[in-house]
Amino acid sequence: MSVQLVILVVYMIALLAVSWYSTKLMKKSTNPVVGFFLAGRGVPWIIVVALLFGTAIGGTSTVGVAEQAYTRGLSAGWYNGAWGIGAVIAGLFFVRHTRKWRKTTVPEIMGEMFGPGARYISVISMIVFMLVILSLQFVAGGSILTALLPQYFPSMTHGMILSAIVFVFITLIGGMWASGLSNFISCLVIIIGVILSVFFAVPHFGGWDSIIAALPQDLPQRAPGRWTSLTAGLGAGMIFGYIGSFVVQGPGAQSTAQIAFAAKGGKTARFGFLVAGICIFPFGFICAIFGIIGAARFPGLERAAMALPRVVSEIPPAVGGTLLAALWAADVSTAVGILMAVATMVVNDVIKKLLKIDVKHDLLLSRICVFGAAVLGLLMAMTIVGMVATITAAMAITSTFTIFFLSNIYFPKLLKKAMGFWMILISLIVFVLWQYTPALSWLKPALAGQVVFLLIILNIVMFILFAIFAKEPANIMVEYAEDDD
């Protein structure tokens, strides 16, 4: 048995043991569904940090960043830099307030503010976004296992299937507590594994100067000096597009909002988001180094997503095995959170609203939804190409929700009931047109290819028009007293 496989198996056993232990914590909640989805609203700040860091540092933030750095250089790290900025802004201006609303899902909030139509269109919009992210975790998991353990995983499909099984198993056992505690372990493994591997990889491939000298210079479509510049490879438009995408998804995406909802209180949520944002910011630039090494030493890879795994497969097995566990830890931490988010919305905002079901069946339904989300995400993963581009486009969908949250907190009198359904529906339609038809292709050069700019502008214009001409006010979310501190 290889060293890499032994390390991976030990890590998997640790995660399963933590998930089993989390069932005891989950049972302390008087409401089993709140215990499963929100850990009884008792998550301390250190687990908030672990949950958010784990959600941020997933397959896209490691394998995906290296994939982009394979052609664009160090500036690919701005994906994580933007994530960190978004988390800090959410911590400063949003999550203390949203935690005090004492809700479970973003669509639930939309329904209370704007009515049932807004609730159901929010579920559709948010599930599309969540399933895209989930599918990317399967792609990353398959890439990692195939590159580093080809004798056990001869194709990416095999690696994706095993990843899906582990993700689902952890989520089904312990819910949000399992997610938080496994993320805490995963974060430690990620930080140690990535830093240790960079420390070994650079000298193993001849040192930094030798790596830079070996980089290809025959891609005229990329900016000169792209490899070591913090901006040239991506360009200012794409960097600001990343920042815009993460600023709007921080408060408005179910996967991040649910972390705030599960915190012990508003102050706990705010502090956890701020600390996590600071920790997330530099991580992408470290992972981009793997993509640069891959471009220098392994040019012409069939899939650029194999850049990081290919580099790691060449360094000492013990180090490579640690990074294998770290990369897989990143996948686990993100995927478990996404599965929780999708299942929470389906149960609370669809099944329980449309069907009269006894509360004793809620936990079973929750677990069925986790399994169904995993199957859909795995099917989507078979067709995903370009991890970072895909996920940043999907994040733009959340811009509408963030505008509503911002207005409810700071400008509540401007909110009108008609806004909810129509703004969310139009944003979803524009996103689909941008992604899958040539209808809006003429706009892409002017907006640096970033749909988030279009959706932010569109939502602001629609918001102003509704605020002026619509009559019926929306319901304002009430902030309850602090639960902690």
C-alpha positions in Angstrom: 0.0 0.0 0.0 1.4 3.4 -1.0 2.2 6.1 1.5 -0.3 8.5 -0.1 -3.1 6.0 0.3 -2.3 5.3 3.9 -2.4 9.1 4.7 -5.6 9.4 2.9 -7.2 6.5 4.6 -6.1 7.8 8.1 -7.7 11.2 7.2 -10.9 9.6 6.1 -11.2 7.6 9.3 -10.6 10.7 11.4 -13.4 12.5 9.5 -15.8 9.6 10.0 -15.0 9.4 13.7 -15.6 13.2 14.1 -18.9 12.8 12.2 -20.0 10.0 14.6 -19.1 12.1 17.6 -21.1 15.1 16.2 -24.3 13.0 16.5 -24.1 13.4 20.3 -23.9 17.2 19.9 -26.8 17.2 17.4 -29.0 15.4 19.9 -28.7 18.2 22.4 -31.0 20.3 20.3 -34.7 20.2 21.2 -35.6 20.5 17.5 -33.9 17.7 15.5 -34.1 19.6 12.2 -32.5 22.8 13.8 -29.9 20.5 15.3 -29.2 18.9 11.9 -29.2 22.0 9.8 -28.0 24.7 12.2 -26.2 22.8 15.0 -28.9 24.1 17.4 -27.8 27.7 16.6 -24.9 27.1 19.0 -21.7 27.3 16.9 -18.8 29.2 18.5 -16.6 31.6 16.6 -13.8 29.2 16.0 -16.1 26.7 14.3 -17.6 29.7 12.3 -14.1 30.3 11.1 -13.6 26.7 10.2 -16.9 26.4 8.4 -16.3 29.6 6.3 -12.6 28.8 5.6 -13.7 25.2 4.6 -16.4 26.5 2.4 -14.0 29.0 0.7 -11.0 26.7 0.4 -12.5 23.9 -1.7 -11.5 22.2 -4.9 -11.9 25.5 -6.9 -9.7 27.4 -4.5 -6.9 24.9 -4.8 -7.1 22.7 -7.9 -9.1 25.4 -9.8 -6.7 28.2 -8.9 -3.7 26.1 -10.0 -5.6 25.3 -13.2 -6.0 29.0 -14.0 -2.4 29.8 -12.9 -1.3 27.2 -15.4 -1.9 29.8 -18.1 -2.3 33.1 -16.2 0.3 33.0 -13.5 0.3 34.3 -10.0 -2.6 36.6 -10.4 -4.9 33.6 -10.4 -4.6 33.8 -6.6 -7.0 36.7 -6.6 -9.8 34.1 -6.6 -9.1 33.5 -2.9 -8.1 37.1 -2.3 -11.6 38.1 -3.5 -13.1 35.4 -1.3 -11.4 36.9 1.8 -12.5 40.4 0.9 -16.1 39.3 0.5 -16.0 37.5 3.9 -14.6 40.6 5.7 -17.3 42.9 4.1 -20.0 40.4 5.1 -18.6 40.4 8.6 -18.5 44.2 8.9 -21.9 45.0 7.4 -24.2 42.0 7.2 -23.9 38.9 9.3 -24.5 40.4 12.8 -27.9 41.6 11.5 -28.9 38.5 9.5 -28.1 36.2 12.5 -30.6 38.2 14.5 -33.3 37.5 12.1 -33.3 33.9 13.4 -34.1 32.3 10.1 -32.9 29.1 8.4 -32.7 29.8 4.7 -32.3 32.7 2.3 -35.5 31.8 0.4 -37.4 31.8 3.8 -36.3 35.4 4.2 -37.3 36.3 0.7 -40.7 34.7 1.3 -41.3 36.6 4.5 -40.3 39.9 2.9 -41.9 39.5 -0.6 -44.3 36.6 -0.5 -44.4 33.0 -1.6 -43.6 33.7 -5.3 -40.3 35.2 -4.2 -39.6 32.3 -1.9 -40.0 29.6 -4.6 -38.1 31.5 -7.3 -35.3 32.0 -4.7 -35.1 28.3 -4.1 -34.7 27.7 -7.9 -32.1 30.4 -8.2 -30.1 29.3 -5.2 -30.2 25.6 -6.0 -28.8 26.3 -9.5 -25.9 28.2 -7.8 -25.3 25.6 -5.1 -25.3 22.6 -7.5 -22.7 24.3 -9.8 -20.4 24.6 -6.8 -21.0 21.1 -5.6 -20.3 19.6 -9.0 -16.9 21.4 -9.1 -15.9 19.7 -5.8 -16.5 16.3 -7.5 -14.3 17.4 -10.5 -11.5 18.5 -8.1 -11.8 15.3 -6.1 -11.6 13.1 -9.2 -8.6 15.1 -10.5 -6.7 14.7 -7.2 -7.3 11.0 -6.7 -6.7 10.1 -10.4 -3.4 12.0 -10.5 -1.9 10.8 -7.2 -3.4 7.3 -7.0 -3.8 6.1 -10.6 -3.4 2.5 -9.6 -6.6 2.7 -7.5 -8.5 5.4 -9.5 -7.8 4.8 -13.3 -10.2 7.5 -14.4 -11.6 10.8 -13.0 -15.1 9.1 -12.8 -13.9 6.6 -10.2 -12.4 9.4 -8.1 -15.5 11.5 -8.4 -17.7 8.6 -7.3 -15.6 7.9 -4.2 -15.6 11.6 -3.3 -19.3 11.8 -3.6 -19.7 8.7 -1.3 -17.6 10.2 1.5 -19.1 13.7 1.2 -22.6 12.2 1.5 -21.7 9.9 4.4 -20.2 12.6 6.5 -23.2 14.9 5.9 -25.8 12.2 6.6 -24.3 11.2 9.9 -23.9 14.5 11.7 -25.3 17.4 9.8 -24.0 20.9 10.6 -22.0 19.8 13.6 -20.3 17.1 11.5 -19.6 19.8 8.9 -18.1 22.2 11.5 -16.0 19.7 13.3 -14.7 18.0 10.2 -14.0 21.4 8.7 -11.9 22.2 11.8 -9.7 19.1 11.1 -9.7 19.8 7.4 -8.5 23.4 7.8 -5.5 22.2 9.9 -4.7 19.5 7.3 -5.1 22.1 4.4 -2.8 24.7 5.9 -0.1 22.2 6.9 -0.3 20.2 3.7 -0.2 23.1 1.2 2.6 25.1 2.9 4.7 22.0 3.4 4.2 20.9 -0.2 5.2 24.3 -1.6 8.3 24.3 0.7 9.3 20.9 -0.9 8.1 21.5 -4.5 10.0 24.6 -5.4 13.5 23.2 -4.6 12.5 19.8 -6.0 11.9 21.4 -9.4 15.2 23.3 -9.4 14.3 26.5 -7.5 12.2 29.5 -8.3 14.5 31.1 -10.8 14.8 27.8 -12.7 11.1 27.4 -12.8 10.5 30.9 -14.1 13.1 30.5 -16.8 11.4 27.3 -18.0 8.0 28.9 -18.4 6.5 29.1 -21.9 6.4 32.6 -23.5 4.5 31.7 -26.6 1.0 32.7 -25.6 0.5 36.1 -27.1 -3.1 36.3 -25.8 -1.8 36.6 -22.3 -0.3 39.8 -20.9 3.5 40.1 -20.8 5.0 39.3 -17.5 1.9 37.4 -16.5 3.7 34.7 -14.6 4.9 36.6 -11.6 2.7 39.7 -11.7 -0.2 40.0 -9.2 -2.4 41.6 -11.9 -1.2 41.1 -15.5 -2.3 37.6 -16.0 -6.0 38.1 -15.1 -6.3 41.9 -15.8 -8.0 44.5 -13.7 -11.5 43.7 -15.1 -11.4 40.1 -14.1 -9.9 40.8 -10.7 -12.7 43.3 -9.9 -15.2 40.8 -11.3 -14.0 38.3 -8.8 -14.2 40.8 -5.9 -17.7 41.8 -7.0 -18.8 38.2 -7.2 -17.6 37.4 -3.7 -18.9 40.6 -2.1 -22.4 39.8 -3.3 -22.3 36.1 -2.4 -20.9 36.6 1.1 -24.3 37.6 2.7 -26.6 36.3 0.0 -25.6 32.7 -0.7 -27.3 30.0 1.4 -24.0 28.2 2.0 -22.4 31.2 3.7 -25.6 32.7 5.2 -26.3 29.4 6.9 -23.0 29.6 8.7 -24.1 33.0 10.2 -27.6 31.5 11.0 -25.9 28.7 13.0 -23.6 30.9 15.0 -24.3 31.5 18.8 -25.2 35.1 18.1 -24.6 38.1 15.9 -21.3 39.1 17.5 -20.0 35.5 17.1 -21.0 35.5 13.5 -19.3 38.8 12.8 -16.0 37.9 14.5 -15.9 34.5 12.8 -16.4 36.0 9.4 -13.7 38.6 9.9 -11.1 36.1 11.1 -11.9 33.7 8.3 -11.6 36.4 5.7 -8.1 37.3 6.8 -7.1 33.6 6.8 -8.6 33.0 3.3 -7.0 36.0 1.5 -3.4 34.8 0.9 -4.2 31.1 0.3 -4.9 31.4 -3.5 -1.5 32.9 -4.2 0.2 29.9 -2.5 -1.9 27.5 -4.6 -1.1 29.5 -7.8 2.6 28.5 -7.4 1.6 24.9 -8.1 0.1 26.0 -11.4 3.2 28.0 -12.4 5.4 25.0 -11.6 3.0 22.8 -13.7 3.3 25.2 -16.7 7.1 25.1 -16.5 7.6 21.4 -16.0 4.5 19.8 -17.5 3.4 21.9 -20.5 0.6 20.6 -22.7 -1.5 18.9 -20.1 -4.8 17.6 -21.6 -6.7 19.2 -18.7 -5.2 22.1 -16.9 -7.1 21.0 -13.7 -4.4 18.3 -13.5 -1.6 20.8 -13.0 -1.6 20.8 -9.2 -2.1 17.0 -8.8 0.6 16.4 -11.4 3.1 18.5 -9.6 2.4 16.9 -6.3 2.8 13.4 -7.8 6.5 14.2 -8.3 7.4 15.3 -4.8 8.3 12.9 -1.9 5.4 10.5 -1.2 5.0 11.5 2.5 4.7 15.2 1.5 2.6 14.4 -1.5 0.3 12.2 0.6 -0.1 15.1 3.1 -1.1 17.4 0.3 -3.4 14.8 -1.1 -5.2 14.7 2.2 -5.2 18.5 2.3 -6.7 18.9 -1.2 -9.2 16.3 -0.4 -9.9 18.0 2.9 -10.6 21.2 1.0 -13.1 19.3 -1.2 -14.8 17.6 1.8 -15.2 20.9 3.7 -16.8 22.7 0.8 -19.0 19.9 -0.5 -20.4 19.0 3.0 -21.5 22.7 3.4 -23.1 22.8 0.0 -25.0 19.6 0.6 -26.3 21.0 3.8 -27.4 24.2 2.1 -29.3 22.5 -0.7 -31.0 20.1 1.6 -32.0 22.8 4.0 -33.7 24.9 1.3 -35.5 21.9 -0.3 -36.9 20.7 3.0 -37.8 24.1 4.6 -38.8 26.0 1.5 -40.4 23.4 -0.8 -41.4 20.2 0.9 -42.6 21.6 4.2 -44.5 24.4 2.4 -46.2 22.3 -0.2 -46.8 19.1 1.7 -48.3 18.5 5.1 -45.7 16.2 6.7 -45.4 15.2 10.3 -42.3 16.8 11.9 -41.0 13.4 13.0 -40.2 12.7 9.3 -38.2 15.9 8.8 -34.9 14.4 9.6 -35.4 11.5 7.2 -36.5 13.9 4.4 -33.4 16.0 5.1 -31.1 13.1 4.6 -32.9 12.0 1.4 -32.4 15.5 0.0 -28.7 15.4 0.8 -28.4 12.2 -1.2 -30.5 13.6 -4.1 -28.3 16.8 -4.2 -25.2 14.6 -4.4 -26.5 12.6 -7.3 -27.4 15.8 -9.3 -24.1 17.4 -8.5 -22.2 14.2 -9.7 -24.1 14.2 -13.0 -23.3 17.9 -13.6 -19.6 17.2 -12.8 -19.3 15.1 -15.9 -19.7 18.2 -18.1 -17.9 20.9 -16.2 -15.0 22.7 -17.9 -13.1 25.6 -16.4 -13.7 25.6 -12.7 -13.0 29.2 -11.7 -14.9 30.7 -14.6 -17.9 28.5 -13.9 -18.1 29.3 -10.2 -17.6 33.0 -10.4 -20.3 33.3 -13.0 -22.7 31.3 -10.8 -22.0 33.5 -7.8 -23.4 36.5 -9.7 -26.9 35.1 -9.1 -26.6 36.0 -5.4 -26.3 39.7 -6.1 -30.1 40.2 -5.9 -30.3 38.7 -2.4 -27.4 40.8 -1.2 -29.1 44.0 -2.4 -32.3 43.0 -0.5 -30.3 42.2 2.7 -28.5 45.5 2.4 -31.7 47.4 1.9 -33.5 45.7 4.8 -30.6 46.6 7.2 -29.9 50.1 6.1 -32.7 51.4 3.8 -35.9 49.4 4.7 -38.4 52.1 3.5 -37.2 51.6 -0.1 -38.2 47.9 -0.2 -41.4 47.1 -2.2 -43.2 43.8 -2.3 -43.2 43.5 -6.1 -39.4 43.6 -6.1 -38.8 40.1 -4.8 -40.2 37.8 -7.5 -39.4 39.9 -10.6 -35.9 40.9 -9.7 -34.8 37.4 -8.9 -36.5 35.9 -11.9 -35.0 38.5 -14.3 -31.5 38.0 -12.8 -31.8 34.2 -13.3 -32.9 34.6 -16.9 -30.1 37.0 -17.7 -27.6 34.6 -16.1 -28.8 31.7 -18.2 -28.7 33.9 -21.4 -25.2 35.0 -20.6 -23.9 31.5 -19.9 -25.7 29.4 -22.6 -26.8 31.6 -25.5 -25.1 34.2 -27.7 -27.9 36.7 -26.9 -25.7 38.9 -24.6 -22.3 38.1 -26.2 -21.9 41.6 -27.5 -21.8 42.9 -23.9 -19.0 40.6 -22.7 -16.0 42.5 -23.9 -17.2 45.7 -22.3 -17.8 43.9 -19.0 -14.5 42.0 -19.0 -16.5 38.8 -19.5 -17.9 39.1 -15.9 -21.7 38.7 -15.7 -21.6 40.0 -12.1 -21.1 43.6 -13.4 -24.2 43.2 -15.6 -26.3 41.8 -12.8 -25.3 44.4 -10.3 -26.1 47.2 -12.7 -29.4 45.6 -13.7 -30.5 45.0 -10.1 -29.7 48.5 -9.0 -31.7 49.9 -11.9 -34.6 47.6 -11.2 -34.5 48.4 -7.5 -34.7 52.1 -8.2 -37.6 51.7 -10.5 -39.6 49.5 -8.1 -38.8 51.8 -5.2 -40.2 54.8 -7.2 -43.2 53.3 -8.9 -44.4 50.2 -6.8 -46.8 51.0 -4.0 -47.1 48.1 -1.6 -44.2 48.0 0.9 -42.3 44.8 1.6 -42.3 43.2 5.1 -39.2 44.2 7.0 -37.2 41.6 8.8 -37.2 42.0 12.6 -33.9 41.8 14.5 -34.2 39.9 17.8 -32.0 40.4 20.8 -28.5 38.9 20.9 -28.4 35.2 21.9 -24.7 35.3 23.1 -22.2 37.5 24.8 
